[in-house]
């Protein structure tokens, strides 16, 4: 069974458990593994959709099953039960604890080095800066110039 299949099966188990405990049906979400970046997952409330990061999921399969899936499912359940509430507010926390017996952590602790954005070194008069590829490319194309917030000098590529 692939990790995508295992996560989808866990989503279904979470929904079945919620329906048994709360005595009401819930529409099943669509599931996507197209998430990039350092976030583990996301719940799109109005679209009833869950997105998961395939790189972090593959590297942390059991933690995704035990923590990330219930976390994201609880966002959708809170929306369907209570409407617009704080994303990690008391309603969401109560669902995490009472339904799934999972500590309501708001952030994961996964190693994100495999998904960390590539950065480029730039220097000013006082220190070294790490710029994202987007900012680096804007500088190369002459579309932007960035300055240090401390010394106000323009940033120059550290490679030149």
N, C-alpha and C positions, 0 to 999 in steps of 0.2 A: 504494500500500500504506500503510495507516495505521500509526502508530507502535506500536499494540498488536499488529498483525500482524507487524511487523518484530521486535518483542521476542519474540513467541511463536516465530517462525522461528529466532531466535538461540538460544532455549532448546533447541529441537529439535537444532540444529547442535551445541550444547555436549554434549548427551546422546549424539548419534551419535559425536562425537569421543571422548568418555569411554569409550563401549562399545568402540570400535576400539582404543584404547590399553590399556584395562584388561582386555579380552577377556572381558567379561561384560555381560549385559543389566541395565538399570535401569528401574524403572517410571517413567513420565512423570508429572510433577506437574500438578495443576490450577493454572491461572494466573488471578490476579485483578488488576484495576486499580482497586481500591476503597481503596487506602491513602491516608491523609491525613497531614498534619503535615510534618515536616522530614526524615523518613527517606526514602531512595530506594527501598528494598525490604526485604523480610523473607522468610525461609524458615521455614515451620512444619513442623518435622521429622516429628513423629508423624502429621501429616495429609498429608504429601507435597504441600505447597501452597506456591506462590510468590505473593507480593503485591508489586505495584509501585505507586509513586506516579505517577498519570497527569500531574499538573502538572509535576513535575520531569522525567518522561520526555519530555514534549512539548518542554520547554525545552532538554533535553540529550540529544537522540536518539542521537547517535553515542557519547557516553560511556556511555549505558545499554547499548548493544550491546557495546561493547568492555570495559567494566569491571563495571557493576552486574549484568548477567545472569550472567557467569561467577562473580562473587562469591557471588550467591545460590544458583546451581546447585551450587557447591562445598560450601555448607553441607549441602545435601541429600545430595550424594555422600559427604561425610565421615560423615554419620549412617548411611547405608546400608552403608558400608564398615567403619566402626570403632565404630559405636554411639555412646554418649554420650562426647563429648570436648569440650574447651574450644571455644567458638564460633569464635574466631580463633586456635586453637592450631596446633601444628606440623603436624598432619594436614591441616587446612584450608589452611594456608599452602603445604604441599607440593603439594596439588592445584592451587592457583592457579598456582604457578610451573611445575610439571612438566607439567600437562595443558594449560593455556591460555596459558602464558607471560605472565601478567598479574601485575604487582606486587601483593602481598597487602596492600593498604591496607585499614584497617578502617573508615574514614570517607570520605565523599565531600567534595568541595570546591565543590559547586554553590551558586549564588546562591539563597538560600531566601527572599528578600524577598517573593516572590509567595505563599508558603505560611506565612510567619511569623504566629504568632498575634497577634490584635489585643490591644493592651494599653491600660490606663487609668492615668492619672497620679494618684498619691496622694502626700501630703506628711506628714511628721512634723515634729518640732522640729529635726531635723538635716539632712534631705536629701529628695530626691524618689525615689519608688518607682514601678515599673511593675508593675501587677497584671494578671493574666489576666482574661479575660471571666468565667470561672467565679467567681473571687474577688470581682470587681466586682459580679456579680449577687447573690452571697450577702450582701454588704454592703447592697445596695439592698433586699433582702427582709428585712433584719434578722436573718439567720441566722448572721452571723459578724461579729466585730470583729478586725481585725488590728493588731498593734503592731510598731513598729520593733525590730529585734533589738539595735540599738546604744543608742538613747535610751529605749526602752520606752514612748514616747508612742503614742497611738492614731493610725492613719493616717486622714487626712481627704482627701476628694476635692480635687484641685488646682484644679478648676473652680469651687469655691464660694468 
